[in-house]
Amino acid sequence: MTQPIRERRTFRFGMFELDDDSGEFRKEGRLLPGLRDQAFRILLMLLERPRNLVTRDELRERLWSSDTFVDFDHGLNTAINQLRSALGDSASSPRFIETLPRRGYRFIAPVEIVPGASAASLSGTTTRAVEREGAFLSETKGTADSASPRSTLLSDAGDLPVVSTRIVRILFSLIQLMYLAFYIVSLARLSEVDAILAESGKPATLILVVLIITAAVGIPVRLYLLAAAAFNYRGLHLKFLKLFPLIFPLDELWALAPFLLFDHIGIGLAIGITAALLYLPFSQRSLLLMGFSR
C-alpha cells in the first residue's frame, strides 16, 4: 500500500521560517544551523498550535517514549534553551516562547503557515513577509503620526518588547480607573478644593471651572477606554492614538493636581507625584503598542 503524501509546510514567524519537511531553519532567508531533533520537534508542536498551551505532559508523551530512561526535565529545559538561543528570545521577556510555570509553553508570536512552499521560494516569501510587516508598521506609525506630533523620543512598536495582551489590558485598565477616581473624588469635594484654593491665594474660580470642564470631558473618555480594554476592542491601540491629542493635554493638566495639596503633603512629594503623572500618557501609549500593535 502506498503511504499518503504529507503536504509540505513552511511556518513563518517574525523574521524566521521553518520547513517541517527538510528541517531547514532560516532567518531573513539566510539558512541557520539546524536545530537538534528534540528542539526542532518542540518548536514544530508550538508552531502548529500558536497562542495555545502545549503542556509538559504532551511534550513528554510525543517526544520521550515511556521506555526511554532520561531526565525529562533536564532534556526539555535544554531543548527550550536552545530554541530561545536560536530565536534570540528570553524567558523573562519572551517574544516567541512563553513559559507557563509547571504547566508548559505557549508560542505567542503570530504564525503564518504556507502549504507546499519549497526551499527555492523561501527567499521570495521572506521578502514579501518583510514587505507586509513593513507596510503594517508604516500604517501603525502613520496613524500615530496623524494622531500626535511625531517625536524621536516616542517609541515605535518595533522598539518595544512583546507583552501579553492580558497583562497590558489589566495595567491599562488600572490607569483608567485611577484617572476616573481623580475626576469623581474632585467633583465630589469641590467645596474642599475651593477652600484650599482660597487659602493659598490662587484664582479659585478659574481653576474650579477648568477642573469641572476637564473632569466632565475626562469621565466619558476614561469609561470608553476602560470598556475597550475590558472587552478587548479590536484595534484598541489605534483608537487610543487617535484620542491621544485629546488625552495628552487633559492628563498633563491633571498631573498638576498634587500642587493643590502641597500644604499637606509637602512640595517634594508634590513634585514627585506630578513627575510620575506627567509620564502616564506616554506609558499608556507604550503599553498598548507592546500588547496590540503586533
Phi, psi and omega in degrees: 000138179280141179281139177297138181278121180278131182292136179287141181229147172239127179261128179242133178207127184057233179265006188253156174220141178228125177265115185285348180271309182270343183079008181291136183237121187233151173232119183053040178082354182264128182292128179258162175304140183296148177281150175294158189306310183295317179297318179299315183290325176295314179299320179298317178298318180293320181290330178289340181227061182298144180072357180252150179286130170251112188284161177296324179296320178297318179295320179297314184294323185275328188250337180237110181292155185296336181266008178265121184265091179225162173282097186302312183301315180295316181296318180293314180298321179297316181294318179295319179297323177295318178298314181297322178296318180292327182269354185067033185257169176217152181289326184284329179223073188288139172252340182236302187250117179259134177266129172253103190310132177064004180246309181162214186223159180216136177271116192259350180273153176299141181235133175247128180255121181252109180285143172070015180286140179256163182299327182294335183269355186297318182299317180293319180291326176297316179301316180295323180295317179296321178297318180294318179296320178296321178295320180295315180295324178296320178296317179296316179295321180297321178294319179296321181294323180284337183272334182210157178299131183287133178223140179292346179283340182276138183283146169271166178300324181290342180278343192254151177287158175279129181237147178306132180298330179296315178296317180299316182295323179295311181295318180296320179295321179297322178295318179295321178296323179297312179297320180299320178295320176305309185297312186292316180296319180296317179292325180289339183238042180300322181297321178292320177297319179299318180295319179297318180294321180296320180293325183275353179078014180279158178293088190300315185298312181298315181294321179296320179297315178298318180300314182294315182296313182293325177292321179294326176283320185291326183300308179295327179296315180292323178296320178296313181294324178296316178294320180298320179288319183295321183259010174055057178303140177289134180071032182301320182295325178290322177296319179295319179297326177291327179277350187304319179299332176278317185289322186300305180295328179297312181291323180294324176295314181288342176294340180275355184304323180303336180291342174292339185247016186295338176295333183263325186253350180092149184294325181296312179293323178299318179295317181297314180294319179298318179299319179294318180292327178296331181277340188303318179303321180288325179293324177297316179299313180296319178304311184292324177294322179294324187264337191236339189287344179264000000 
